[in-house]
């Protein structure tokens, strides 16, 4: 049973109800369907697809067309959950007009319910303009993968007083700009708790401790499907990579030996037709 469609308003109301928000990533219809049917409130088409699906070294090379393509695919599998897509690097930073145009494409062409953008005070004006244009926006502060190089790599943010105050100001600025939720990535748990208590919109943590209003992980990480590296904040709830490898190896071995396909997995021809074919061989 799918249940009623989740809206942005529902996500905001979950904060006041102290109902923890669950967000996970999907990049195709099948995965989106798994998440949708198992109680995930927000399905994120993350630009992490660049690393876990497309084989890039980072999220930076991901394009608008790639994000739209995968967002459309996920949409076919999602009926109930709120569908949010990452806006890729430089699709919203250049100017407000292009941010609105690109953000609108996710709603019009891919059927998304909202978009997610990375950045702090420097993008508040853009977020406000997008919201005024009718585009629901989720913010993302702390470790922002699209600009990780400028932050000194994939490191915890907000560990000193100055950077903690900056992140708190960014959270308040994005909330005032109209963002409906905020991802907090790789920041100390007490700072995440302070931010969560100081703003009226939900916070969704990834490596930000238990005090956030919800949690998000890359699905391939929590299921053990991405072997290149595992962030320290990831808990693996399954280890699918060995099972996938084992299934592939078993198929290979049975094809090589002739064990597959056997009679059970083949179509049997009716007797008289088989007789005719045998006669033709003569």
N, C-alpha and C positions, 0 to 999 in steps of 0.2 A: 504494500500500500504506500503510495508516494506521499500523500498528504498535500496540504496547501503550499503554494509557492512562497518561499521566504523572500522578504523584501528588505530594503535598506532600513526601513523603520523597525522591522522585527529585530535586526541586528543591533540597532541602537538600544532598543528596549531590553535586550538581553543583559545589558550592563546593569541597569537598575534592578533587574530581577535576580542578579547574581547567578545567572545561568551561563556557564562557561561556553565560549564559542569555539567550535572546532573548524579549522580550515586546513585543507590539504591541496596539493597540486595534481593536476591532470593535464595531459597533452593530446589525448584522443578520446573518441566517443566511448570506447569500452571502459577505459579507466574512469572517465567521468561518471559512467553508469554505476560502477562499483561504489564510488564515493557517495553518489546521490542516494543509493538504496541502502546505505549503511549509516545514516544519521549525520553526515557531514553537513554543517550549515553553509559553509562557503567553499566553493570549488574555485581555486586559483589557477588560471593558465599562466604559470610563471615564466619569466624569461630565462629561468633556470633550464628550460628546454634546450637552450643553446649548449649546455654542458652535458646534460643527462640523455638527450635525444639526438642532437645534431653533431655532437663531438667537438664543439668549440672549446677553447681553453678558458673562456670567461663568458659572461652574459653580454659583453660589449658589442660583438658582431651581429647580434640578433636584429633582424629587420622588422619593419612594420608588416610586410607581406607574410613573413614567417609567423609572426604573432597572430595575425588575422586568420591565416590558414588553420593553425592549431586551435584557435578559439572557436572557429566555425565547427571544427570536428568535435570538440568537447561539448558544444551546445547540443549536438544531436544526442548526447547521452545524459544530459542533465535536465530534469523537469522541475525538481523541488528546490534544490540549493540555490543560493545566490551565486551567480557566475561573474567572477571578476577576472580581468586580464591585466597583466603588466603592460605598461607602455614602455617600449624599448628605448635605449639610450639615444638621445638627441631627437626624439619624436615630440618632446614637450619643452625642452630647454631653450630652443632657439628663439621663439617669440610666442606671445599669447595666442595669436591667430592660428599658428600651425598646431599648437597644443589643443585648441578647441576642435580644429578640423580633424586631427588625428584621433583624438579621444572620441569624437562623434562617430568615426568609422567603426569603432569596436561595438557601439550600440546598434548602428544602422546595418552594418554589413555582417557582423558576427553574432549578433543577438546577445551580447553581454549585458549584464545589469549594471556594471560599474567598471572603473579602471583603477589601477594602482600606480602611483608615481613615487619616486624616491627623491628625497631632498628636504631641506629645512626652510629657514626664513626666506631664502632666495627664490623659492617657488610658491610662496603664499599668495602672491598676486595672481599667478597663473592658476592656482587651484581655485581661488575665488571666482575668477572669470569663467572657468570651466563649469563650476557649480551653477553660476548664474545662467549659463547656456543650457543647463539641464542635464549635465553629465555628473552622475554621482562619483565621488573621488575618495579613494582610500589612500592615506599617506603612508610613508615608510621612512623612519629615521634610525639613527644609530649607525651600525655598519650598513652602508648602502653599496651593494656589490657592483653596480654600474660605475661607481667612482671609487672603488676600493683602493686603486693605485694612489689617488690623491690623499687617502686617509692613512697611508703607510702599510697597506696590505689588509689581509683578512684578520683584523685584530679587534679585541673588545674595545668599545668606545665608552666615553663618559666615566673614566676611572678617576679623574682628578676633578677638583672643584670647578674649575673654569669650564671644562667640557661638559660636566654634568649640568651646570647652570644653562649652558647653551642649548643642550638637548631639551631641557625643561621649557625654555623659551620657544624652541622650535615646535614642540608638541602643542603648546598653548596657541602659537601662531597658526598652525595648521587647523586646529579645532575652530578657531575664530574665523578662518578662511572658508569654513564650510565642509571640511573633510568629515565623512561619516564614521570613520574608524582609522586606527593608526597602528601600523606594524612597528614593533620595537625589536631591533635585531642586535644581538651581541652587546648588551649593556648590563651592568651590575643589577642584581635582583632588587636591591633597595631603591635604586634610582628608578627602575621600572615601576616599583610600587608607588613611589612619590609622583611620577608622571600619571599613573593610572588614577590616583586619588585627586589629582589637580585638574583633570579635564572631564568634560561631560560625555565624551564619545568613548567607545570601547577601544581598549588596547589589545593587540594580539601579539604575543611574544614568540620569538624564535631565538633561543639562547638568551632569554631575558628573565628567567626565573618564574616562580609560580604565582606572583601577585598580579599578573596581567589578567584581563577579562577573557582571554582566550589564548589558544596556542596554534601555531602552524608549523609544519615540517614539509620538506620535499618528500613526496610519497616514495620515490625510489630510494631515499635514504632510510626511511623507517622500515621499508620492506626488504632491505638488503639487496637491492638490485643495482646499485651504483658502487663499483668497487674501487674507483680511482682514489678517493679519499672519503673519510667519514668525519664530519665536524664533531668536536668533542661534546656538544650539547645534544647530539642525536642519540635517542634510545632506539635500538633496533627491535621491532616487534615481530619480525619474521626475518628469515635468512633465505631468500628465494634464489639467490645466484647459484648455489650448489645444486638446488633442485632443477633449475632451468638447464644447467650444464649437464646434469645427469640424464635428463629427458632427451636432450639432443644426442648425447653419446649413445644412449640405448637405441634410439631410432637409427643412427648411423650403423651401429653394429648389426642390427637385424636386417637392414637393407643389404649390407655387404654379405651377410650369411645366407640371405634368401628367406629368412624366417618371416619377414614382412614384405608384402601382405600375405596372410594365410587365408584359408577358406572362409573363416569368420568375417574377414574384412575385404572380401571380394564378392562380385556379383556373379551368380550362377546362371548360365544360359539354359533355357528350356531344352529338353531332350531332343525333340525333332529338329530344332535349329542346329544344335550341336552336331547331330548326325549329318545334316546337310553340309556343314562346314568340313566335317571329316571326309565326306564323299568327295568334296571339291579338292581335297589334298591329293586324292588318288589320281 
